[in-house]
Amino acid sequence: MALIPIPNDEEATPYQKTIFEHSKKLFGRVANAVRVGSHTPKLMHTLFGFIVSSLREEITENLPVKTKCLVILKTSTLNGCAY
């Protein structure tokens, strides 16, 4: 059971719905971390800024997005993350 409620699309505030829409445009879905973070606007600004700047090729110019996603998946697996 979550200590912080995870808002779904129906019960989200207008601000949270905006965050969810942007998440769907950027990532194709709304992760639970985004849903929980939507309770605090400053947290979401920081989180989106980090995710976008770290994943987009035209910003980092280091690795392709596919490689970055594989690194994220491998790191999550090694740490026992269920995602």
C-alpha positions as CSV (number, residue, x, y, z in Angstrom):
1,M,0.0,0.0,0.0
2,A,1.4,3.4,-1.0
3,L,2.0,6.0,1.7
4,I,1.4,8.8,-0.8
5,P,-1.8,8.4,-2.9
6,I,-1.2,7.8,-6.6
7,P,-3.8,9.9,-8.4
8,N,-5.5,8.4,-11.4
9,D,-6.8,10.3,-14.4
10,E,-10.3,10.7,-13.1
11,E,-9.5,12.1,-9.7
12,A,-6.6,14.3,-10.8
13,T,-6.7,18.1,-10.3
14,P,-6.5,20.3,-13.4
15,Y,-2.7,20.9,-12.6
16,Q,-2.1,17.1,-12.4
17,K,-4.0,16.5,-15.6
18,T,-1.7,18.9,-17.4
19,I,1.3,17.1,-16.0
20,F,-0.1,13.8,-17.1
21,E,-0.8,15.1,-20.7
22,H,2.8,16.3,-21.0
23,S,4.1,13.0,-19.7
24,K,2.0,11.1,-22.3
25,K,3.4,13.4,-25.1
26,L,7.0,13.0,-23.9
27,F,7.1,9.4,-22.9
28,G,4.0,7.8,-24.2
29,R,2.6,7.0,-20.7
30,V,2.3,8.3,-17.2
31,A,4.7,6.5,-14.8
32,N,3.7,6.1,-11.2
33,A,6.7,8.3,-10.2
34,V,5.1,11.1,-12.2
35,R,1.7,10.6,-10.7
36,V,3.1,10.7,-7.1
37,G,5.3,13.7,-8.0
38,S,2.4,15.6,-9.4
39,H,1.4,16.4,-5.8
40,T,4.3,18.9,-5.7
41,P,4.8,21.2,-8.6
42,K,8.5,22.1,-7.8
43,L,9.4,18.4,-7.7
44,M,7.8,17.8,-11.1
45,H,9.6,20.7,-12.7
46,T,12.9,19.3,-11.5
47,L,12.0,15.7,-12.5
48,F,10.9,16.6,-16.0
49,G,13.9,18.8,-16.5
50,F,16.3,16.0,-15.5
51,I,14.5,13.3,-17.5
52,V,14.3,15.3,-20.7
53,S,17.8,16.6,-20.5
54,S,19.3,13.2,-19.8
55,L,17.4,11.2,-22.4
56,R,17.2,13.5,-25.5
57,E,20.0,12.9,-28.0
58,E,20.1,16.5,-29.3
59,I,20.8,17.8,-25.8
60,T,23.4,15.3,-24.5
61,E,25.0,14.3,-27.8
62,N,26.6,11.3,-26.1
63,L,24.5,8.1,-26.5
64,P,21.5,7.2,-28.5
65,V,18.2,7.1,-26.6
66,K,17.9,3.3,-27.0
67,T,21.3,2.8,-25.3
68,K,20.3,5.1,-22.4
69,C,17.1,3.2,-22.0
70,L,18.9,-0.1,-21.9
71,V,21.3,1.3,-19.2
72,I,18.3,2.4,-17.2
73,L,16.7,-1.0,-17.6
74,K,19.9,-2.9,-16.6
75,T,20.4,-0.6,-13.6
76,S,16.8,-1.1,-12.4
77,T,17.1,-4.9,-12.8
78,L,20.4,-5.0,-10.8
79,N,18.7,-3.0,-8.0
80,G,15.7,-5.2,-7.9
81,C,13.3,-2.6,-9.3
82,A,10.0,-4.2,-10.4
83,Y,9.6,-1.8,-13.4
